[in-house]
Each structure stands twice: as structure tokens, then as C-alpha cells.
Amino acid sequence: MSMILLLNNWLLSLFLLAANVHPYHVSATEMEYDAKAKRIEISTKIFTDDFERALTKAYRQKINLCDKELRPQMTDLIRTYINEHLIIKAGNKSLPLQLYGWEIDHEAVIVYSIAPADSFNPHRIELQKTVLFDIFDDQMNIIHFIYEGRRKSVKLAYPEAKVVLSF
């Protein structure tokens, strides 16, 4: 009996690898305050297939982040999605995100943004991140925030979407 179970587990693993499916749903965002430029620099890494699925659901159109001809359209959709699903408030003031760019890195998309923060208050930073919450109820979003060389990390597991940090 255990040999059959072992064989089934092996076949399932092989199937998942062959189907290029990952068994977990996670994104990671790193934010760092740049005092000289007075802005927060942000990079968000999301599995490409998950991100395409979320964009398809949100905007009801065919999404292909690898097609170079569609890049301008994909950039607009990425900008809109990230602005809806990643919110930063410092000192109760919302900071507008500006898409800086994005790239495909192996099986993930890395989205680069900046948030101008002229009057940044490190004593109360509210973060809301709902990336991929619209498609996965087991989604985990990790956030790393760096201020003056100090790093604070949090994990937001669906449906938990908000956290308050202070330095």
C-alpha cells in the first residue's frame, strides 16, 4: 500500500513539474525609502502565470506579458493593477505610485514603482497589499520595508491585507 502511495506522490510531482505549476501562491515586495531622492523605491515580484491570470480576470482581455508587441498595453494594465492593489500611506497621507517599469525574470514578473514622499513620516507607515487576492484564497504577500538601513518584514496571508509599520 505504501508503494502505491509513493508512486502516486511521485506521479503527482511529475505532473505538477510538467505542467509548470507551482504549489504555492506568493508575491514579494521590497520597499526602501531613499532620503536623498525623497521617495520610496518599490519592486514587486509575482509569478508570471498568476499575474497573467489576475490581469485577465480584472480586465477581461487576453493577457500575454511575454509578447513584445503587446508591451505598451500590458504596461498600462500593470500600472492600473498595481495602483489598485498596493497602497502606501505615511502619516495618514496616501502616496501616489508611479510605475517605473517592469521585466520578466525567469518565471516571475518584477514590477518597479516609485512613490514620491517629500514629507515622509517613518513613525506610521500603513501598507495595504491585495495582489492576487482576487484569484487565490491561499495567497501570501510578503513585504520588506527598509528605512535608514533597518529592515522590517511582514507576511500578509489572505484575507489579511493591511499592516502598520513604524521606525
MDAnalysis code that builds the backbone (N, CA, C; Angstrom):
import MDAnalysis as mda
import numpy as np

u = mda.Universe.empty(501, n_residues=167, atom_resindex=np.repeat(np.arange(167), 3), trajectory=True)
u.add_TopologyAttr("name", ["N", "CA", "C"] * 167)
u.add_TopologyAttr("resid", np.arange(1, 168))
u.add_TopologyAttr("resname", ["MET", "SER", "MET", "ILE", "LEU", "LEU", "LEU", "ASN", "ASN", "TRP", "LEU", "LEU", "SER", "LEU", "PHE", "LEU", "LEU", "ALA", "ALA", "ASN", "VAL", "HIS", "PRO", "TYR", "HIS", "VAL", "SER", "ALA", "THR", "GLU", "MET", "GLU", "TYR", "ASP", "ALA", "LYS", "ALA", "LYS", "ARG", "ILE", "GLU", "ILE", "SER", "THR", "LYS", "ILE", "PHE", "THR", "ASP", "ASP", "PHE", "GLU", "ARG", "ALA", "LEU", "THR", "LYS", "ALA", "TYR", "ARG", "GLN", "LYS", "ILE", "ASN", "LEU", "CYS", "ASP", "LYS", "GLU", "LEU", "ARG", "PRO", "GLN", "MET", "THR", "ASP", "LEU", "ILE", "ARG", "THR", "TYR", "ILE", "ASN", "GLU", "HIS", "LEU", "ILE", "ILE", "LYS", "ALA", "GLY", "ASN", "LYS", "SER", "LEU", "PRO", "LEU", "GLN", "LEU", "TYR", "GLY", "TRP", "GLU", "ILE", "ASP", "HIS", "GLU", "ALA", "VAL", "ILE", "VAL", "TYR", "SER", "ILE", "ALA", "PRO", "ALA", "ASP", "SER", "PHE", "ASN", "PRO", "HIS", "ARG", "ILE", "GLU", "LEU", "GLN", "LYS", "THR", "VAL", "LEU", "PHE", "ASP", "ILE", "PHE", "ASP", "ASP", "GLN", "MET", "ASN", "ILE", "ILE", "HIS", "PHE", "ILE", "TYR", "GLU", "GLY", "ARG", "ARG", "LYS", "SER", "VAL", "LYS", "LEU", "ALA", "TYR", "PRO", "GLU", "ALA", "LYS", "VAL", "VAL", "LEU", "SER", "PHE"])
u.atoms.positions = np.array([
    [0.817, -1.199, 0.000],
    [0.000, 0.000, 0.000],
    [0.862, 1.264, 0.000],
    [1.924, 1.303, 0.773],
    [2.759, 2.494, 0.814],
    [3.499, 2.701, -0.505],
    [3.792, 1.614, -1.217],
    [4.449, 1.736, -2.519],
    [3.520, 2.434, -3.516],
    [2.233, 2.133, -3.465],
    [1.257, 2.777, -4.343],
    [1.156, 4.260, -3.999],
    [1.116, 4.574, -2.706],
    [1.060, 5.965, -2.280],
    [2.309, 6.724, -2.728],
    [3.455, 6.107, -2.585],
    [4.711, 6.711, -3.011],
    [4.711, 6.959, -4.515],
    [4.244, 5.981, -5.281],
    [4.166, 6.119, -6.731],
    [3.199, 7.241, -7.122],
    [2.047, 7.316, -6.436],
    [1.079, 8.376, -6.715],
    [1.668, 9.757, -6.426],
    [2.386, 9.887, -5.312],
    [3.020, 11.160, -4.987],
    [4.069, 11.534, -6.026],
    [4.829, 10.563, -6.466],
    [5.852, 10.806, -7.477],
    [5.207, 11.256, -8.788],
    [4.127, 10.568, -9.195],
    [3.433, 10.932, -10.432],
    [2.816, 12.335, -10.330],
    [2.243, 12.651, -9.152],
    [1.674, 13.977, -8.964],
    [2.766, 15.038, -9.064],
    [3.897, 14.811, -8.442],
    [5.015, 15.752, -8.521],
    [5.474, 15.927, -9.957],
    [5.594, 14.843, -10.679],
    [6.000, 14.887, -12.076],
    [4.984, 15.671, -12.905],
    [3.695, 15.447, -12.666],
    [2.651, 16.165, -13.381],
    [2.744, 17.665, -13.107],
    [2.913, 18.039, -11.841],
    [3.000, 19.452, -11.497],
    [4.205, 20.109, -12.143],
    [5.319, 19.413, -12.178],
    [6.504, 19.964, -12.834],
    [6.285, 20.094, -14.332],
    [5.679, 19.062, -14.915],
    [5.435, 19.079, -16.359],
    [4.453, 20.183, -16.734],
    [3.507, 20.444, -15.858],
    [2.500, 21.475, -16.143],
    [2.992, 22.869, -15.773],
    [4.207, 22.956, -15.245],
    [4.811, 24.230, -14.851],
    [3.932, 24.969, -13.843],
    [3.410, 24.208, -12.881],
    [2.547, 24.753, -11.855],
    [3.317, 24.785, -10.543],
    [3.198, 25.872, -9.810],
    [3.825, 25.937, -8.509],
    [2.756, 25.708, -7.444],
    [3.116, 25.031, -6.364],
    [2.116, 24.625, -5.375],
    [1.759, 25.701, -4.352],
    [2.300, 26.893, -4.495],
    [2.005, 27.958, -3.544],
    [1.796, 29.264, -4.290],
    [1.116, 30.183, -3.639],
    [0.813, 31.471, -4.256],
    [1.385, 32.562, -3.364],
    [2.436, 33.188, -3.853],
    [3.139, 34.182, -3.062],
    [3.656, 35.300, -3.965],
    [3.696, 36.499, -3.411],
    [4.367, 37.612, -4.076],
    [5.246, 38.274, -3.024],
    [6.262, 38.964, -3.485],
    [7.169, 39.652, -2.563],
    [7.372, 41.080, -3.031],
    [7.288, 42.002, -2.094],
    [7.501, 43.408, -2.395],
    [8.579, 43.945, -1.468],
    [9.540, 44.638, -2.055],
    [10.563, 45.303, -1.265],
    [10.425, 46.797, -1.482],
    [10.386, 47.528, -0.377],
    [10.269, 48.981, -0.414],
    [11.438, 49.564, 0.364],
    [12.029, 50.618, -0.199],
    [13.119, 51.276, 0.516],
    [12.961, 52.782, 0.361],
    [13.031, 53.470, 1.495],
    [12.941, 54.916, 1.464],
    [14.304, 55.486, 1.114],
    [14.334, 56.311, 0.061],
    [15.554, 56.997, -0.359],
    [15.421, 58.452, 0.089],
    [16.127, 58.791, 1.183],
    [16.018, 60.136, 1.773],
    [16.532, 61.214, 0.828],
    [17.554, 60.908, 0.073],
    [18.139, 61.888, -0.848],
    [17.144, 62.261, -1.954],
    [16.498, 61.257, -2.525],
    [15.534, 61.487, -3.601],
    [14.127, 61.769, -3.062],
    [13.926, 61.577, -1.755],
    [12.631, 61.769, -1.104],
    [11.539, 60.944, -1.789],
    [11.804, 59.653, -1.853],
    [10.825, 58.746, -2.461],
    [11.021, 57.343, -1.905],
    [9.986, 56.541, -2.096],
    [10.057, 55.124, -1.759],
    [10.229, 54.373, -3.070],
    [11.254, 53.537, -3.133],
    [11.517, 52.724, -4.319],
    [10.980, 51.329, -4.042],
    [10.217, 50.812, -4.986],
    [9.442, 49.595, -4.764],
    [9.689, 48.598, -5.886],
    [9.891, 47.343, -5.512],
    [9.901, 46.269, -6.506],
    [8.974, 45.175, -6.004],
    [8.131, 44.689, -6.896],
    [7.173, 43.642, -6.560],
    [7.380, 42.476, -7.520],
    [7.585, 41.303, -6.950],
    [7.826, 40.098, -7.747],
    [6.625, 39.171, -7.629],
    [6.086, 38.796, -8.802],
    [4.873, 37.985, -8.888],
    [5.099, 36.900, -9.939],
    [4.667, 35.667, -9.658],
    [4.763, 34.617, -10.672],
    [4.013, 35.060, -11.929],
    [4.634, 34.903, -13.081],
    [4.064, 35.379, -14.345],
    [2.702, 34.776, -14.629],
    [2.561, 33.464, -14.479],
    [1.285, 32.826, -14.800],
    [0.170, 33.314, -13.876],
    [0.474, 33.506, -12.605],
    [-0.531, 34.022, -11.670],
    [-0.910, 35.454, -12.020],
    [0.081, 36.262, -12.350],
    [-0.177, 37.666, -12.671],
    [-1.013, 37.774, -13.948],
    [-0.695, 36.964, -14.950],
    [-1.487, 36.972, -16.184],
    [-2.932, 36.580, -15.894],
    [-3.107, 35.608, -15.013],
    [-4.458, 35.167, -14.653],
    [-5.221, 36.293, -13.942],
    [-4.550, 36.991, -13.025],
    [-5.195, 38.096, -12.300],
    [-5.549, 39.244, -13.246],
    [-4.640, 39.581, -14.153],
    [-4.901, 40.654, -15.111],
    [-6.045, 40.286, -16.058],
    [-6.082, 39.028, -16.481],
    [-7.164, 38.553, -17.345],
    [-8.505, 38.697, -16.638],
    [-8.551, 38.273, -15.386],
    [-9.800, 38.364, -14.624],
    [-10.201, 39.824, -14.392],
    [-9.241, 40.659, -14.029],
    [-9.540, 42.055, -13.702],
    [-9.983, 42.865, -14.912],
    [-9.359, 42.615, -16.062],
    [-9.596, 43.482, -17.221],
    [-10.264, 42.775, -18.393],
    [-10.611, 41.519, -18.183],
    [-11.389, 40.736, -19.165],
    [-10.838, 40.833, -20.586],
    [-9.539, 40.602, -20.687],
    [-8.919, 40.555, -22.005],
    [-7.753, 39.572, -21.974],
    [-7.339, 39.179, -23.142],
    [-6.224, 38.242, -23.253],
    [-4.951, 38.935, -22.823],
    [-4.233, 38.296, -21.917],
    [-3.003, 38.854, -21.384],
    [-1.839, 37.959, -21.784],
    [-0.777, 38.592, -22.302],
    [0.454, 37.864, -22.590],
    [1.617, 38.811, -22.289],
    [2.198, 38.627, -21.119],
    [3.262, 39.519, -20.689],
    [4.574, 39.279, -21.426],
    [4.675, 38.179, -22.147],
    [5.908, 37.857, -22.873],
    [5.906, 38.354, -24.312],
    [4.760, 38.804, -24.806],
    [4.642, 39.277, -26.181],
    [5.119, 40.727, -26.267],
    [6.240, 40.954, -26.931],
    [6.846, 42.293, -27.016],
    [5.929, 43.297, -27.727],
    [5.127, 42.821, -28.675],
    [4.226, 43.726, -29.390],
    [3.111, 44.262, -28.488],
    [2.769, 43.514, -27.447],
    [1.703, 43.930, -26.536],
    [2.217, 44.721, -25.334],
    [3.520, 44.941, -25.272],
    [4.123, 45.565, -24.088],
    [3.473, 46.895, -23.675],
    [3.199, 47.833, -24.602],
    [2.559, 49.087, -24.171],
    [1.196, 48.856, -23.500],
    [0.385, 47.955, -24.059],
    [-0.911, 47.643, -23.469],
    [-0.741, 46.969, -22.111],
    [0.212, 46.034, -22.013],
    [0.453, 45.319, -20.760],
    [0.957, 46.288, -19.685],
    [1.771, 47.250, -20.090],
    [2.288, 48.249, -19.144],
    [1.142, 49.048, -18.537],
    [0.184, 49.456, -19.351],
    [-0.973, 50.201, -18.845],
    [-1.778, 49.362, -17.853],
    [-1.982, 48.087, -18.159],
    [-2.751, 47.214, -17.269],
    [-1.999, 46.954, -15.967],
    [-0.697, 46.753, -16.062],
    [0.125, 46.537, -14.865],
    [0.073, 47.772, -13.975],
    [0.219, 48.942, -14.562],
    [0.152, 50.203, -13.807],
    [-1.174, 50.288, -13.043],
    [-2.257, 50.048, -13.725],
    [-3.586, 50.129, -13.108],
    [-3.725, 49.102, -11.989],
    [-3.325, 47.867, -12.253],
    [-3.464, 46.800, -11.258],
    [-2.641, 47.102, -10.000],
    [-1.399, 47.471, -10.175],
    [-0.533, 47.745, -9.024],
    [-1.076, 48.931, -8.223],
    [-1.553, 49.967, -8.896],
    [-2.118, 51.116, -8.181],
    [-3.379, 50.759, -7.397],
    [-4.106, 49.756, -7.853],
    [-5.308, 49.315, -7.142],
    [-4.978, 48.367, -5.994],
    [-3.879, 47.640, -6.088],
    [-3.607, 46.558, -5.138],
    [-2.410, 46.800, -4.213],
    [-1.776, 47.937, -4.335],
    [-0.659, 48.276, -3.453],
    [-0.828, 49.738, -3.045],
    [-1.126, 49.944, -1.758],
    [-1.392, 51.287, -1.261],
    [-0.444, 51.572, -0.106],
    [0.171, 52.756, -0.164],
    [1.103, 53.183, 0.875],
    [0.608, 54.501, 1.448],
    [0.512, 54.546, 2.772],
    [0.180, 55.794, 3.465],
    [1.270, 56.043, 4.486],
    [1.760, 57.258, 4.514],
    [2.751, 57.654, 5.514],
    [2.196, 58.865, 6.236],
    [2.043, 58.738, 7.569],
    [1.463, 59.840, 8.325],
    [0.052, 60.155, 7.876],
    [-0.749, 59.135, 7.571],
    [-2.142, 59.263, 7.113],
    [-2.285, 59.917, 5.742],
    [-1.200, 60.068, 5.006],
    [-1.260, 60.641, 3.663],
    [-0.954, 59.552, 2.639],
    [-1.878, 59.337, 1.694],
    [-1.645, 58.358, 0.632],
    [-0.546, 58.841, -0.292],
    [0.342, 57.948, -0.634],
    [1.438, 58.276, -1.543],
    [1.122, 57.698, -2.920],
    [1.091, 58.532, -3.950],
    [0.774, 58.037, -5.292],
    [1.925, 57.185, -5.840],
    [1.572, 56.061, -6.420],
    [2.578, 55.202, -7.047],
    [2.755, 55.587, -8.504],
    [3.991, 55.537, -8.944],
    [4.311, 55.766, -10.346],
    [5.058, 54.539, -10.855],
    [4.531, 53.934, -11.918],
    [5.205, 52.781, -12.497],
    [6.509, 53.239, -13.137],
    [7.581, 52.608, -12.747],
    [8.901, 52.923, -13.289],
    [9.252, 51.994, -14.442],
    [8.753, 50.747, -14.351],
    [8.996, 49.762, -15.395],
    [8.711, 48.372, -14.890],
    [8.891, 47.391, -15.746],
    [8.702, 46.005, -15.359],
    [9.502, 45.113, -16.287],
    [9.793, 43.905, -15.794],
    [10.537, 42.941, -16.601],
    [10.141, 41.527, -16.219],
    [10.366, 40.618, -17.159],
    [10.192, 39.193, -16.907],
    [11.535, 38.663, -16.433],
    [11.515, 37.952, -15.317],
    [12.719, 37.350, -14.763],
    [12.426, 35.877, -14.509],
    [12.818, 35.034, -15.437],
    [12.533, 33.594, -15.380],
    [11.025, 33.384, -15.321],
    [10.493, 32.858, -14.203],
    [9.063, 32.568, -14.099],
    [8.291, 33.672, -13.389],
    [8.905, 34.835, -13.225],
    [8.253, 35.910, -12.481],
    [8.312, 37.227, -13.241],
    [7.404, 38.100, -12.861],
    [7.402, 39.473, -13.345],
    [7.858, 40.332, -12.172],
    [8.768, 41.248, -12.438],
    [9.173, 42.201, -11.408],
    [8.681, 43.569, -11.852],
    [7.868, 44.184, -11.011],
    [7.287, 45.489, -11.293],
    [8.013, 46.511, -10.421],
    [8.530, 47.556, -11.056],
    [9.256, 48.607, -10.351],
    [8.396, 49.862, -10.288],
    [8.246, 50.403, -9.090],
    [7.458, 51.613, -8.893],
    [8.212, 52.552, -7.960],
    [7.785, 53.792, -7.984],
    [8.286, 54.755, -7.003],
    [7.087, 55.501, -6.431],
    [7.251, 55.953, -5.196],
    [6.220, 56.756, -4.554],
    [6.892, 58.004, -4.015],
    [6.648, 59.160, -4.645],
    [7.220, 60.400, -4.120],
    [6.779, 60.590, -2.667],
    [7.734, 60.940, -1.806],
    [7.445, 61.051, -0.374],
    [8.204, 62.242, 0.201],
    [7.814, 63.434, -0.219],
    [8.500, 64.653, 0.230],
    [8.458, 64.830, 1.743],
    [7.313, 64.546, 2.336],
    [7.185, 64.694, 3.788],
    [6.944, 63.327, 4.430],
    [7.884, 62.442, 4.239],
    [7.760, 61.064, 4.715],
    [7.805, 61.002, 6.239],
    [6.857, 60.275, 6.814],
    [6.788, 60.082, 8.256],
    [7.058, 58.610, 8.565],
    [8.244, 58.268, 9.089],
    [8.576, 56.873, 9.348],
    [7.914, 56.308, 10.608],
    [7.196, 57.146, 11.352],
    [6.582, 56.691, 12.594],
    [5.252, 55.979, 12.380],
    [4.657, 56.160, 11.219],
    [3.408, 55.449, 10.908],
    [3.325, 55.244, 9.403],
    [3.632, 54.038, 8.990],
    [3.568, 53.664, 7.580],
    [2.489, 52.593, 7.455],
    [1.418, 52.921, 6.769],
    [0.345, 51.960, 6.536],
    [0.524, 51.352, 5.153],
    [0.526, 50.048, 5.098],
    [0.671, 49.344, 3.828],
    [-0.543, 48.452, 3.613],
    [-1.060, 48.493, 2.407],
    [-2.142, 47.591, 2.025],
    [-1.723, 46.909, 0.735],
    [-1.717, 45.588, 0.757],
    [-1.320, 44.842, -0.429],
    [-2.292, 43.691, -0.643],
    [-3.032, 43.759, -1.754],
    [-4.012, 42.727, -2.081],
    [-3.686, 42.050, -3.412],
    [-2.427, 42.081, -3.801],
    [-2.004, 41.462, -5.060],
    [-2.400, 39.982, -5.060],
    [-3.118, 39.590, -6.092],
    [-3.592, 38.227, -6.348],
    [-4.657, 37.738, -5.367],
    [-5.102, 38.571, -4.429],
    [-6.185, 38.168, -3.531],
    [-7.464, 37.909, -4.318],
    [-7.589, 38.537, -5.483],
    [-8.783, 38.378, -6.300],
    [-8.861, 37.019, -6.995],
    [-7.783, 36.221, -6.938],
    [-7.860, 34.896, -7.572],
    [-7.474, 33.736, -6.658],
    [-6.742, 33.984, -5.587],
    [-6.303, 32.893, -4.707],
    [-6.677, 33.171, -3.257],
    [-7.360, 32.208, -2.637],
    [-7.688, 32.381, -1.217],
    [-6.597, 31.825, -0.307],
    [-5.485, 31.393, -0.901],
    [-4.324, 30.984, -0.100],
    [-3.109, 31.880, -0.412],
    [-3.391, 33.037, -1.007],
    [-2.328, 33.964, -1.397],
    [-1.595, 34.517, -0.184],
    [-0.280, 34.583, -0.291],
    [0.557, 35.179, 0.742],
    [1.374, 36.297, 0.091],
    [1.314, 37.479, 0.691],
    [2.061, 38.623, 0.191],
    [3.083, 39.033, 1.241],
    [4.334, 39.001, 0.856],
    [5.419, 39.360, 1.753],
    [5.862, 40.779, 1.428],
    [6.098, 41.557, 2.479],
    [6.564, 42.933, 2.302],
    [7.816, 43.132, 3.155],
    [8.844, 43.683, 2.527],
    [10.057, 44.097, 3.226],
    [10.148, 45.613, 3.073],
    [10.257, 46.323, 4.198],
    [10.403, 47.769, 4.151],
    [11.732, 48.126, 4.786],
    [12.514, 48.940, 4.071],
    [13.835, 49.336, 4.553],
    [13.850, 50.849, 4.744],
    [14.246, 51.261, 5.943],
    [14.356, 52.677, 6.265],
    [15.664, 52.889, 7.020],
    [16.512, 53.745, 6.487],
    [17.821, 54.039, 7.071],
    [18.596, 52.759, 7.408],
    [18.571, 51.812, 6.502],
    [19.314, 50.569, 6.654],
    [18.643, 49.532, 7.536],
    [17.560, 49.881, 8.188],
    [16.826, 48.911, 9.021],
    [15.687, 48.311, 8.212],
    [15.536, 47.003, 8.345],
    [14.552, 46.265, 7.565],
    [13.481, 45.691, 8.486],
    [12.223, 45.858, 8.073],
    [11.098, 45.203, 8.744],
    [10.367, 44.404, 7.680],
    [10.033, 43.166, 8.036],
    [9.356, 42.278, 7.099],
    [8.052, 41.788, 7.701],
    [7.037, 41.688, 6.840],
    [5.732, 41.180, 7.264],
    [5.189, 40.237, 6.208],
    [4.331, 39.352, 6.672],
    [3.655, 38.414, 5.781],
    [2.160, 38.653, 5.923],
    [1.513, 38.937, 4.806],
    [0.070, 39.122, 4.786],
    [-0.548, 37.915, 4.090],
    [-1.254, 37.102, 4.854],
    [-1.917, 35.920, 4.297],
    [-3.393, 36.245, 4.103],
    [-3.915, 35.893, 2.934],
    [-5.317, 36.160, 2.606],
    [-6.198, 35.754, 3.782],
    [-7.140, 36.578, 4.188],
    [-7.592, 37.861, 3.654],
    [-6.916, 39.076, 4.307],
    [-5.918, 38.849, 5.141],
    [-5.231, 39.954, 5.813],
    [-4.523, 40.802, 4.762],
    [-4.865, 42.090, 4.695],
    [-4.347, 42.934, 3.619],
    [-3.586, 44.150, 4.098],
    [-3.688, 44.484, 5.391],
    [-3.085, 45.726, 5.872],
    [-2.124, 45.478, 7.019],
    [-1.138, 46.372, 7.102],
    [-0.188, 46.353, 8.217],
    [0.282, 47.782, 8.450],
    [0.612, 48.085, 9.706],
    [1.165, 49.384, 10.059],
    [2.565, 49.140, 10.610],
    [3.535, 49.845, 10.044],
    [4.923, 49.761, 10.491],
    [5.349, 51.108, 11.060],
    [6.344, 51.052, 11.923],
    [6.966, 52.305, 12.376],
    [8.436, 52.074, 12.617],
    [9.202, 53.105, 12.364],
    [10.660, 53.051, 12.555],
    [11.038, 54.097, 13.581],
])
